Structures are given as C-alpha cells and as structure tokens.
Amino acid sequence: KLFVSAGRHERKHLLVSMFRVATKRAAGRIVNRISKLSAHLSSCIILNENNSPLRSAPTSAQAMTQSAPPAPSPFKWDYTFQEELPPPFHSPVLPTSLRDKPHFVIASPSCCEELGIPIAAIQTQDSVEAFAGLRLFEGSKPYAAAYGGHQFGSYNEELGDGRAMFLGVHRTSSGACFDIQMKGSGRTPYSRVFDGRAVLRSTIREFLCSEYMHAL
C-alpha cells in the first residue's frame, strides 16, 4: 500500500531503500553463516610475513595427480601470459581428482573446431583423466588467478578463483589464444572455507547457456 500510494519520485527512492535494506540483511546472514562455518573448517589460505597468500601443501589426492605420468596433450601451450603475469596475481595449483572413475559425457563440436582440436582427442581416456584431475596434461602449468572486486556490498581486494583453475593458454595454428580452464576442480588458495567443487546441475546449465549464447 505504501509503495502504490507513493508518488513516482518517492517510489524510486523507496525501492532503492528497500533494496539496500534487503541487500544488507542478506549480506549479514551470509557473513554470519561463513563465520560459523569457519569455526569448524580451516581455510586453504596461508599467509606469510607480508600477509600475501601462499599455496598450501598438496593434499594426498593432489600429490597423486602430481606424481602420475602426464597425459598426452591435444593443446599447444603458450606460456607468455603466465610468465609475464606478476606472482601476486596468480598462484600455482594442482587439481583435486574425482573419487569415482571418470567418463566422457559431452563436448561442444563447434568449440573443438574453433580450438583446432579433433573432438576425438577430447574423448580419449587420457584426456578424460586429465580433465578429472587424475593426471596433468603434458606441459600444463595450472594456476588460479587472483583479483579484486565488490562482494557483499563492499570492495574486497583479496578475491580469486575459488573453484576454478587455468590449465594454460592454448594457441591455435592461426595464432588465436584461448584460456583452457577447469571448474569445480578442487580447492585453491582463494577457496576460503569452501571445497572448490561445482554442483552438477549448475555445470550443465552453464554448458547449455554458453552454447545458446554463442549461437546467438
């Protein structure tokens, strides 16, 4: 009733005020929930004397990935960007392998074509195991990127890839460069109290939406 009876100018300010209150309350609930979780779970971030994040020691699953023989890579890695990116903006990481035996489900034929990679090369057991974190692609140097941004209504300069990691940059025969990234591949120095995994339904939705947007 208050919203309907208010004038045009008042409705605008009332809507903004309601949004700010709702956002503030939601942010408060999220922060409280994270605070309660942090009492039971330890963060992956380790700080040195300069309070800069360092990668924690590899878990047993990550150690197995590191020691496993590399998988033949269908990608042609280009390390220029990674070598020129200053250390504060990225951290070397290792994927956390899946427990169950992985199997191929789906890949985008048009994406493979754009990358100049036969889709059959993505479907091999070696590639599947590498994408599942059981092995590394030969020549791959995985890293998670650090960045800053607004979160919960305020600027945070210590954000980063909490559940994603770059395997590297693939350069095609035409010279085009593409980031090859895994999502839901495990914890990184920026995961905080979370496990770095991705929910299956969200992953499928992102795949379908990205294909739809690319077609548009």
C-alpha positions in Angstrom: 0.0 0.0 0.0 2.8 2.4 0.9 4.5 1.6 -2.5 1.3 2.1 -4.5 0.3 5.3 -2.8 3.7 6.9 -3.1 4.4 9.3 -6.0 6.7 8.5 -8.8 9.8 10.2 -7.3 9.0 8.7 -3.8 8.6 5.2 -5.3 12.0 5.3 -6.8 13.7 6.2 -3.5 11.6 3.8 -1.6 12.6 1.0 -4.0 16.3 1.9 -3.6 16.0 2.0 0.2 14.2 -1.4 0.3 16.9 -2.9 -2.0 19.6 -1.6 0.3 18.0 -2.9 3.4 17.4 -6.3 1.8 21.0 -6.5 0.5 22.4 -5.5 3.9 20.3 -8.2 5.6 21.2 -10.8 3.1 24.9 -9.9 3.4 24.7 -10.1 7.1 23.2 -13.6 7.0 25.9 -14.8 4.6 28.7 -13.3 6.7 27.3 -14.9 9.8 27.0 -18.3 8.1 30.5 -18.1 6.8 31.8 -17.1 10.3 30.0 -20.2 11.8 31.5 -22.5 9.1 35.0 -21.1 9.6 34.8 -22.2 13.2 34.7 -25.8 12.0 36.6 -25.7 8.7 40.1 -24.4 8.1 40.8 -22.1 5.2 43.2 -23.0 2.5 44.9 -19.6 2.5 48.3 -19.4 4.3 49.8 -16.0 4.9 53.5 -15.2 5.0 55.1 -12.4 6.9 53.9 -9.9 4.3 50.3 -11.2 4.6 50.3 -12.4 1.0 48.6 -15.7 0.2 50.7 -18.8 -0.4 49.6 -22.1 -1.7 49.1 -24.7 1.0 50.7 -28.1 0.9 49.2 -30.5 -1.6 46.6 -32.9 -0.3 47.0 -36.7 -0.9 44.8 -36.5 -4.0 46.8 -33.6 -5.4 50.1 -35.4 -4.6 48.8 -38.4 -6.6 48.0 -36.1 -9.5 51.4 -34.6 -9.4 53.2 -38.0 -9.3 51.0 -39.5 -12.1 52.5 -39.7 -15.6 51.3 -36.8 -17.7 48.6 -37.3 -20.3 49.3 -36.5 -24.0 48.0 -33.0 -24.6 45.9 -32.0 -27.5 46.7 -28.4 -26.6 49.6 -26.3 -27.8 50.6 -24.3 -24.7 51.7 -20.7 -24.8 53.3 -19.6 -21.6 53.7 -15.9 -22.5 50.8 -14.6 -20.4 51.6 -16.8 -17.4 55.3 -15.8 -17.4 54.6 -12.1 -17.7 51.8 -12.1 -15.0 53.3 -11.0 -11.7 53.2 -13.6 -8.8 50.7 -11.6 -6.7 48.1 -12.1 -9.4 48.1 -15.8 -9.6 49.1 -18.9 -7.6 50.3 -22.3 -8.9 47.7 -25.0 -8.0 47.0 -28.7 -8.5 43.6 -30.1 -9.2 41.9 -32.4 -6.7 41.0 -35.6 -8.5 37.5 -37.1 -8.6 37.0 -40.2 -6.5 34.8 -42.2 -8.9 36.1 -43.4 -12.2 35.5 -40.5 -14.7 33.9 -41.0 -18.1 33.2 -38.7 -21.0 29.8 -37.1 -21.2 29.6 -34.3 -23.8 31.8 -31.7 -25.6 31.0 -28.9 -27.9 31.9 -29.8 -31.5 31.9 -26.1 -32.6 34.3 -25.2 -29.7 36.6 -28.0 -30.6 36.6 -26.8 -34.2 37.4 -23.3 -33.1 40.3 -24.6 -31.0 41.5 -26.6 -33.9 41.3 -29.9 -31.9 39.5 -33.0 -33.1 36.7 -33.9 -30.7 38.1 -37.4 -30.6 41.2 -36.0 -28.8 39.0 -34.8 -26.0 37.2 -38.1 -25.7 40.3 -40.2 -25.1 40.7 -41.8 -21.7 43.9 -39.9 -21.2 42.1 -36.6 -21.7 39.2 -37.6 -19.5 41.6 -38.5 -16.7 43.4 -35.2 -17.1 40.1 -33.2 -17.0 39.1 -35.2 -14.0 42.3 -34.2 -12.1 43.8 -37.7 -12.1 46.7 -36.5 -14.2 48.1 -33.3 -15.7 48.2 -32.7 -19.4 51.8 -32.8 -20.6 53.2 -29.3 -20.5 50.4 -27.9 -18.4 51.2 -25.5 -15.6 47.9 -25.0 -13.7 47.3 -21.8 -11.8 44.5 -19.9 -10.1 44.1 -16.2 -10.7 43.8 -13.5 -8.0 41.7 -10.4 -8.5 39.7 -7.8 -6.6 36.0 -6.8 -6.8 32.9 -5.9 -4.9 31.4 -8.6 -2.7 28.6 -8.3 -0.1 28.3 -4.6 -0.7 32.0 -3.6 -0.3 35.2 -3.8 -2.2 37.5 -6.8 -1.5 41.0 -6.9 -2.9 41.7 -10.5 -1.9 39.3 -12.4 -4.2 40.3 -15.1 -6.7 39.4 -18.3 -8.5 37.9 -20.3 -5.6 36.7 -23.3 -7.6 38.4 -22.9 -11.0 41.9 -23.1 -12.3 43.6 -22.4 -15.6 45.5 -25.3 -17.3 47.2 -22.8 -19.6 46.8 -20.8 -22.8 46.2 -22.8 -26.0 47.4 -21.1 -29.2 45.8 -22.3 -32.4 47.5 -22.6 -35.8 46.1 -19.3 -36.8 47.7 -17.6 -33.7 44.5 -17.2 -31.7 44.8 -17.8 -27.9 42.2 -19.4 -25.7 42.3 -20.0 -21.9 41.8 -23.6 -21.0 40.1 -23.7 -17.6 38.6 -26.3 -15.3 35.8 -25.5 -12.9 35.0 -27.5 -9.8 38.5 -28.9 -9.8 39.1 -28.5 -6.1 40.4 -26.0 -3.6 42.7 -23.1 -4.4 44.3 -20.5 -2.1 41.2 -18.4 -2.7 38.6 -21.0 -1.8 38.3 -19.8 1.8 36.0 -22.3 3.7 34.6 -24.0 0.6 35.6 -27.2 -1.2 36.2 -25.8 -4.7 33.7 -28.1 -6.3 30.9 -27.3 -8.7 27.3 -28.6 -8.5 26.4 -30.9 -11.4 23.1 -29.2 -12.3 24.8 -25.7 -12.3 27.6 -27.0 -14.5 25.1 -28.5 -17.0 23.1 -25.2 -17.0 26.3 -23.2 -17.7 27.2 -25.5 -20.6 23.8 -25.2 -22.2 23.6 -21.4 -21.7 27.1 -20.8 -23.1 26.2 -22.8 -26.2 23.0 -20.9 -26.6 24.7 -17.5 -26.1 27.4 -18.5 -28.6 24.8 -19.4 -31.2 23.0 -16.1 -30.7 
